[in-house]
Amino acid sequence: MALMAKSAPKPVPCESACIQLEITEPVMPVSLNIEVPGGRTERVIAQGVRLPFHHTALYSTADAYQMAAEFHIVLGERPLARDNVDACRVRVRNLKWSGAGVPKIEVDFDIDKDGRITIAAANKDKKSTELLAHIEQPRISAQALAQAAADAKEHEQEDDQHRANIDTMLVGYSLLDQAFERFSLAKRRMDFGRKRAYKAARKRLQTALQVMPPEATTATMAELESALGAFQAQFDSMEEDYLRVKSWWGKQ
């Protein structure tokens, strides 16, 4: 999960985080999202959903031996968390000491017909849950919600570009993951020169992916796309070697 901003006030222990939306009808005026690594948003509850509404989702950690996970909740339709309405931050502490993706954290989102949002979490690996929260805005006005919806329409073209950038980055992350297994087998048939070329292309792509979506520019995205193309070529070139080694291991 995204780290808490340095300027954010210290969260306080609680059983749940509550936020009141000012609404005139039982419908979500904007989407409820969680900030995920890279400063982008992941939609949890969509705009237009009829209320009351309940949703439960299972999350885990992004890094190994992470002892806490923080959920930054924002309201709006824009792809970058910074451009939406900051609602609250919920932190679950005392997580299972283990590798990334192992701890299980269940988060409940409950919204009643009057627009009251209650967010609770359960540490599934422990008997009790240590929950802390900082409520940025305990009550979000109808005007602020309407402005969030209007902002999404006003910046539609800009946000489409951000979404395209994010999609390209996700392709890069996925390809790196796939290449890890392919190279681990194919390298048994690759000479020094090919291994060096693969590692250079991988390093270039990893460097290009260090630019997060909020800081992406035309130049950094051009480099990312070029690095992605070069690494894709390396990935494709290993296929025959990968299949041969895999077949050989399967016969053992």
Buried (B, 14 or more C-beta within 10 A) or exposed (E): BBEBEEEBEEBEEBEBBBBBBBBEEBBBBBBBBBBBEBBBBEEBBEBEBEBEBEEEEEBBBEEEEBEBBBBBBBBBBBBBBBBBBBBBBBBBBEBBEBEEEBBBBBBBBBBBEEBBBBBBBBBBBBEEBBBBBBBBBEEBEEEBBEBBBEBBEEBEEEBEBBBEBBEBBEBBBEBBEEBEEBBEBBBEBBEEEBEEBBEEBBEBBBEBBEBBBBEBEEEBBEBBBEBBEBBBEBBEBBEEBBEBBEEEEEEE
